Each structure stands twice: as C-alpha cells, then as structure tokens.
C-alpha cells in the first residue's frame, strides 16, 4: 500500500517531530541546491530548529551578500510603498479640501442670490448686505466708465463727420465758383442768339403787313340806312401771322 497523505499540522510526538524535521530539512537543502544549479539563481536558506540550532545554505557561500541585497530590496519596496501611501494620503487630503471649498462657494452663491438665508444670523446678514453694496458700487462705477467711454467715442466720430462735411461743402463752393463764369458766358450767348433772331424776323413780319385799302373793304350803305361790312371779305390784319411773336400780334390787334 502507498503512503497516505500527511496531514499538515503540528506533530505532537516529540521524537516523530524531530525525525520529520531532520528529513524535511535535508530535502529542503537539497531542493535549494538544485534550483540554484539548474536555474542559476542566488539562493539563501536559513532554518532554526525548535531548540534554536541554525541550519543555512547559500550559493557560493555568499550569505552576507545575498542578505545585504535582500535588505536593499526590502528597503526600496518599503520606501515605494510609503511614497504611494503618502501620495494617496495627500491626494485624499487635497480632494477633501477642494470639496469643502466647493461647498463654501456654492453656499455663498446661494446667499448672494437671496436663497437659504434662514440659517444666517443677524451679523452674517449684515456682512452679506455690505458685500452686496460694495459689489453694486463696483458695478455702477464700471458701468459709468463704459458709458463715458462710449459717449467720448461717439463725440469723436461726430466731430470727424462734421469736419468731413465742412470739407465737402468747401469743395462744392469752390466748384461753383469755378463754374460760375462758364454759366454766365453761356447765358450771355443764349440771350445774344435770341436778340439776333428777333431782329431778323421783325422786318420781314412788318413787310408782310399791308395797311392799304386792298386789305380792308370799305363800308357800304344799303337802303335800310345801316352800315355793314362785307361778310365775304376777311381783313388781312385779323389773320394770324406765324412769323411774329405773340406779344407783337397782341399789340398790332390793339
């Protein structure tokens, strides 16, 4: 029959415990030697018996060097863990501070908006009123400054437009002065041409008029004793003359 599975617990029999310790210690040392040879690993094994007797094994008999390396590694790991804990703690503390500050700012904002005022005392309400008054003064001062700057800018623009308007008016007057002689000469030429036409047409119109008896029929007397004009004859003076202007015809008719 095969050996049964050994239950891992403290062996109560002192003799059996000593025998098992000797066997297992020898096997553990053998395994440490094997792993150091097969895997080229640095191995250090320290075992103390129940009576305090030391059993050890190290590769190449360098137990002190291996222990020193172990201490350095352990110290580095401890420092890294400590730094991690410190950084974690610092971040936790910073988060708590920021959270508290946000809560204070939110509460102040609600107070400035006139909300949640029931929990404030008389002194806190007075301080809040003073803060609001100071804020209103700053706001009014800034508003007046902006309005003054806007008015100054508009005044500058108005002045620039007036100067531009005056300059344009001056240019228009100069143009008018430059064109005035040309306009007067043109009007003079028109008047001279009108007079020449009138002097040319007037003699011809007068020559066409004949105030002799051929143009008029004398008055005859019939038996009834009345004077009548010959209805078949039309006086030449009453005929319109298209060569004369209307004002001359009016004077001739009169």
Secondary structure, 3 states (H helix, E strand, C coil): CCCCCCCCCCCCCHHHHHHHHHHHHHHHHHHHHHHHHHHCCCCEEEEECCCCCEEEEEHHHCHHHHHHHHHHHHHHHHHHHHHHHHHHHHHHHHHHHHHHHHHHHHHHHHHHCCCCCCCCCHHHHHHHHHHHHHHHHHHHHHHHHHHHHHHHHHHHHHHHHHHHHHHHHHHHHHHHHHHHHHHHHHHHHHHHHHHHHHHHHHHHHHHHCCCCCCCCCCCEECCCCCEECCCCCCCHHHCCCCCCCHHHHHHHHC
